[in-house]
């Protein structure tokens, strides 16, 4: 499980919005002093807001500005990466192949088929995202907070 510490920026009835600071590969690079990327990364201070579901917990326990620790299982990250990147690409290749084989067309028709497959793949990713929006298996979980260090058990 990948753990990240963040600050609560909004409290909703079914979840929290947690803001975390994005880390770059500079944290583990050996060329720290010879590269300006680490300096620019610190200067920019990029943040990300992440929605964390409250698993049978009361939102009254949390307030804006509170520090919390969230966890994301590694298998969720791998599955999401494969889904987001590969499904549209496979859709584009399949669309180009179907139009090329059955359409009997030229290059423009194959490009149109690839574009249609890419859009269909993106649409399928979006539908899966909407369907799993409130599914605890695909969302970050709350691991601890500054007031209650062991809120839930790590799955």
C-alpha positions, 0 to 999 in steps of 0.5 A: 500500500502506498501511503501519503499524508495530506490536509483535509480541504473539504468535508462531504457527507460521503467523503473527504477531499484531501490535498497532498503535495506531489512528489517527483522522482527527485526524492531518490535521484543521486544527482540532487545538486547537479539538477535544477528540477528539484529546485523547480519542483519545490518552488512550484509546490504542485498539489493534488486533491484526492477524494477519500471515501469515509468507510462507515465513519462520521464526517463530524470527526474531520475538519478542514485543515486536519492532517490525515494519512491516506493509502492506495493499494498498489493493485489499484494503481496498476489496474487503473494505469492499464485501463486508462492507457491500454484500453483506448490504444487497443480500441484505436488499433481494433478500430483501424483493423476492423475498418481495414479488413471489413471496410475495404477502404484506404488510409483515411477510412482506417484513420477514421476507424482508429479515431472511433476506436480511440473515442470508444475506449475513452468512453469505456474508461469514463463509464468505468470511472463513473461506475466505480466512483463510490466503490471502496475497492478502487478509491484511496482509504483513510489510514490515520489522522493527527487526532486518531492515528489508527482510524481503519485497518489497512486492507 
